[in-house]
Amino acid sequence: MLGFPFIADFIQRVKPLEVTDSVDFMNYYCTTLLLAMAAFAISAKQYFGSPIQCWVPMEFRGGWEKYTEDYCFIQNSYYVSMEEEIPNELHKRNDQISYYRWVPVVQMLQALMFFAPNYFWNACCKQTAIQPQAIVKDAKKISMLRGENRKDEVCGLAEYISETVSIFSGRRFTRLPFPRLGKNATVLYLLTKLFYVMNIVAQFFLLNHFLEENFLLWGFQVALRFRTFTLFVLGDVISRREWQESSVFPRVIMCDFEDHRPKHILIVSVCEPHQTAYVYEESEIWLRSLQVRRLANIHRHSVQCVIMLNMINEKFYFFLWFWFLIVGFCTIVNFFYHLIVMTVPRARMRLVLWNIRKIEWEVSAFHF
């Protein structure tokens, strides 16, 4: 990818593999790539752009405004709706919405979690003598051949599979600590499917804890607010309706900070009576027996800030909520499907016969 070689390298490493199905592809490739690209984009805005802008008092000059924005981005910020008053109690102004600083980090963590089951499968399946990836890769190459070469290659591949299965059935060879029943690859693949299920469930709880909100139902609540989630953006544009601000992703926040300024009152202590000295304001000097101490006042400021990134975060997480819901449903159904096929002999036989008939239909259609 032009200008972003690390992204191109990442995409190359997460490329589609041979021994996977469409549900695996949705998990380890589509979702991983989606989260990684979002993390890169938000990181660019946060660390190289202007993630926050604050409305500061007129007395702020020079670098004060920049200092205020940087401080409010990394320190205490809280949300108060326009209909509410700012609470007078300081303990109610605690850091309520600090999650947005960590959005890119959490998204990269999520991407790694989606990729982890696939990494486990690739690392472990190479330790089985049957080498399923090599078999599928050779089968794809054979499917492109025609004539006698195709027949010879098919016979050679079938012989290799037969010999490998015989070795496993004879309990003569394995590199894994599983029982030597010739089912290592099957157990590993089912474990991988189970890890995908566990991951998608963990994703909801991770976001629920990260956003400090009931994220498990948040997508439904937003969808019900707009009555439909299929064309909610188009509906807003047509009806000229503003996207309502959410307390989960507030765009306007409040921020408190303090500064220490010198007082105009000086405390003077004279150790010797009738001693005369000249003292200048905002200074600390020693004149023989005279000590002057400067004090400082603590000034508290409450400023209003705008986080434009939260408008993007809200739309992204709304889409991500439904994407996780779809991926989770497909992953759970896919796991139980493979569990039944690989543990019930009759289901396994029907699957093999169905694939044979499918190939026969394709061959007949090709000759026709």
HUQUILIN-V647392 format. One record per residue. N is the residue number from 0. RES is the residue in one small letter. PSI is psi in degrees with one decimal (999 if undefined). Layout:
N,RES,PSI + N,RES,PSI
//
This chain:
0,m,128.1 + 1,l,124.8 + 2,g,-15.8 + 3,f,72.5 + 4,p,-30.6 + 5,f,-32.2 + 6,i,-41.9 + 7,a,-39.9 + 8,d,-39.0 + 9,f,-43.7 + 10,i,-37.6 + 11,q,-38.0 + 12,r,-26.9 + 13,v,27.7 + 14,k,157.3 + 15,p,143.8 + 16,l,170.7 + 17,e,-49.4 + 18,v,66.4 + 19,t,158.5 + 20,d,-175.3 + 21,s,-32.8 + 22,v,-42.1 + 23,d,-41.1 + 24,f,-40.4 + 25,m,-36.4 + 26,n,-62.5 + 27,y,-19.1 + 28,y,-61.9 + 29,c,-50.8 + 30,t,-40.3 + 31,t,-44.8 + 32,l,-39.8 + 33,l,-48.0 + 34,l,-38.6 + 35,a,-43.3 + 36,m,-39.2 + 37,a,-40.0 + 38,a,-41.8 + 39,f,-43.1 + 40,a,-45.2 + 41,i,-35.0 + 42,s,-40.4 + 43,a,-40.0 + 44,k,-40.3 + 45,q,-45.0 + 46,y,-16.2 + 47,f,-2.0 + 48,g,-147.9 + 49,s,89.2 + 50,p,-20.9 + 51,i,144.8 + 52,q,131.9 + 53,c,147.9 + 54,w,105.8 + 55,v,159.2 + 56,p,159.1 + 57,m,-25.4 + 58,e,-13.6 + 59,f,127.2 + 60,r,159.0 + 61,g,-124.1 + 62,g,3.5 + 63,w,-41.7 + 64,e,-44.4 + 65,k,-40.2 + 66,y,-43.1 + 67,t,-45.2 + 68,e,-42.0 + 69,d,-40.8 + 70,y,-46.5 + 71,c,-24.9 + 72,f,-32.7 + 73,i,-8.8 + 74,q,-153.1 + 75,n,126.2 + 76,s,146.8 + 77,y,162.6 + 78,y,131.4 + 79,v,121.3 + 80,s,160.9 + 81,m,-23.7 + 82,e,-12.6 + 83,e,158.9 + 84,e,151.5 + 85,i,126.0 + 86,p,141.8 + 87,n,-29.7 + 88,e,126.5 + 89,l,-29.7 + 90,h,-17.2 + 91,k,-3.5 + 92,r,30.9 + 93,n,172.4 + 94,d,96.2 + 95,q,-29.5 + 96,i,60.3 + 97,s,-1.4 + 98,y,-32.8 + 99,y,-21.2 + 100,r,-25.3 + 101,w,8.5 + 102,v,-49.2 + 103,p,-37.5 + 104,v,-44.9 + 105,v,-37.6 + 106,q,-38.8 + 107,m,-37.9 + 108,l,-42.1 + 109,q,-41.2 + 110,a,-41.7 + 111,l,-36.3 + 112,m,-38.0 + 113,f,-30.2 + 114,f,-20.9 + 115,a,-46.0 + 116,p,-38.4 + 117,n,-37.9 + 118,y,-39.8 + 119,f,-44.5 + 120,w,-44.7 + 121,n,-36.9 + 122,a,-37.4 + 123,c,-34.0 + 124,c,-22.0 + 125,k,-16.6 + 126,q,-4.6 + 127,t,141.5 + 128,a,-17.5 + 129,i,-22.8 + 130,q,68.7 + 131,p,-34.4 + 132,q,-40.8 + 133,a,-37.9 + 134,i,-46.2 + 135,v,-39.6 + 136,k,-43.7 + 137,d,-38.3 + 138,a,-37.3 + 139,k,-39.1 + 140,k,-40.1 + 141,i,-34.4 + 142,s,-19.2 + 143,m,-8.6 + 144,l,163.4 + 145,r,154.7 + 146,g,-150.7 + 147,e,-34.2 + 148,n,-40.6 + 149,r,-43.4 + 150,k,-42.9 + 151,d,-42.5 + 152,e,-38.5 + 153,v,-43.9 + 154,c,-41.0 + 155,g,-41.5 + 156,l,-41.0 + 157,a,-38.5 + 158,e,-40.6 + 159,y,-43.9 + 160,i,-42.1 + 161,s,-44.0 + 162,e,-39.8 + 163,t,-42.9 + 164,v,-37.2 + 165,s,-39.0 + 166,i,-44.1 + 167,f,-41.5 + 168,s,-31.3 + 169,g,1.3 + 170,r,41.4 + 171,r,-16.0 + 172,f,132.1 + 173,t,151.6 + 174,r,-1.0 + 175,l,155.4 + 176,p,8.5 + 177,f,162.6 + 178,p,140.7 + 179,r,69.7 + 180,l,13.9 + 181,g,20.9 + 182,k,20.7 + 183,n,-47.8 + 184,a,-38.0 + 185,t,-46.5 + 186,v,-42.1 + 187,l,-41.3 + 188,y,-39.8 + 189,l,-37.7 + 190,l,-39.9 + 191,t,-43.7 + 192,k,-39.9 + 193,l,-38.6 + 194,f,-36.8 + 195,y,-41.1 + 196,v,-46.7 + 197,m,-36.7 + 198,n,-46.2 + 199,i,-32.4 + 200,v,-41.9 + 201,a,-29.2 + 202,q,-41.4 + 203,f,-43.0 + 204,f,-33.8 + 205,l,-47.7 + 206,l,-33.1 + 207,n,-39.6 + 208,h,-37.9 + 209,f,-44.5 + 210,l,-7.2 + 211,e,42.1 + 212,e,164.8 + 213,n,76.2 + 214,f,-22.4 + 215,l,-30.8 + 216,l,0.1 + 217,w,-42.1 + 218,g,-41.5 + 219,f,-39.6 + 220,q,-42.1 + 221,v,-41.1 + 222,a,-41.0 + 223,l,-31.5 + 224,r,-35.8 + 225,f,2.7 + 226,r,-24.3 + 227,t,143.4 + 228,f,2.4 + 229,t,-40.8 + 230,l,38.9 + 231,f,-35.3 + 232,v,-46.2 + 233,l,-37.9 + 234,g,-37.6 + 235,d,-40.7 + 236,v,-44.3 + 237,i,-45.2 + 238,s,-0.9 + 239,r,41.4 + 240,r,134.4 + 241,e,139.4 + 242,w,118.4 + 243,q,139.5 + 244,e,137.5 + 245,s,147.2 + 246,s,-17.5 + 247,v,-41.0 + 248,f,67.8 + 249,p,141.6 + 250,r,-29.3 + 251,v,122.4 + 252,i,168.5 + 253,m,151.6 + 254,c,135.6 + 255,d,138.2 + 256,f,161.7 + 257,e,147.9 + 258,d,155.1 + 259,h,116.0 + 260,r,150.7 + 261,p,140.6 + 262,k,162.1 + 263,h,7.0 + 264,i,130.7 + 265,l,139.0 + 266,i,122.3 + 267,v,128.3 + 268,s,128.4 + 269,v,119.9 + 270,c,-31.0 + 271,e,127.9 + 272,p,156.7 + 273,h,31.1 + 274,q,129.8 + 275,t,135.2 + 276,a,154.2 + 277,y,121.9 + 278,v,133.2 + 279,y,144.4 + 280,e,148.3 + 281,e,45.0 + 282,s,164.3 + 283,e,111.6 + 284,i,160.3 + 285,w,122.3 + 286,l,96.6 + 287,r,-105.9 + 288,s,4.1 + 289,l,129.5 + 290,q,131.2 + 291,v,128.5 + 292,r,131.4 + 293,r,135.3 + 294,l,167.3 + 295,a,141.5 + 296,n,150.2 + 297,i,117.4 + 298,h,126.0 + 299,r,132.2 + 300,h,139.8 + 301,s,116.2 + 302,v,154.8 + 303,q,130.9 + 304,c,153.5 + 305,v,129.2 + 306,i,97.5 + 307,m,-27.5 + 308,l,-29.2 + 309,n,-27.2 + 310,m,-39.1 + 311,i,-42.6 + 312,n,-39.9 + 313,e,-45.8 + 314,k,-39.9 + 315,f,-45.8 + 316,y,-27.5 + 317,f,-45.7 + 318,f,-40.8 + 319,l,-34.0 + 320,w,-47.8 + 321,f,-33.1 + 322,w,-43.7 + 323,f,-37.0 + 324,l,-44.2 + 325,i,-47.4 + 326,v,-40.5 + 327,g,-44.1 + 328,f,-47.2 + 329,c,-38.4 + 330,t,-42.7 + 331,i,-45.1 + 332,v,-41.6 + 333,n,-37.6 + 334,f,-48.0 + 335,f,-32.1 + 336,y,-49.2 + 337,h,-32.9 + 338,l,-42.7 + 339,i,-44.5 + 340,v,-38.7 + 341,m,-9.3 + 342,t,-19.8 + 343,v,113.8 + 344,p,-39.9 + 345,r,-41.6 + 346,a,-37.7 + 347,r,-41.0 + 348,m,-41.7 + 349,r,-37.2 + 350,l,-42.3 + 351,v,-45.5 + 352,l,-38.2 + 353,w,-40.8 + 354,n,-36.0 + 355,i,-45.3 + 356,r,-37.2 + 357,k,-42.9 + 358,i,-39.9 + 359,e,-40.0 + 360,w,-41.5 + 361,e,-39.4 + 362,v,-42.0 + 363,s,-42.4 + 364,a,-35.0 + 365,f,-44.1 + 366,h,-32.0 + 367,f,999
//
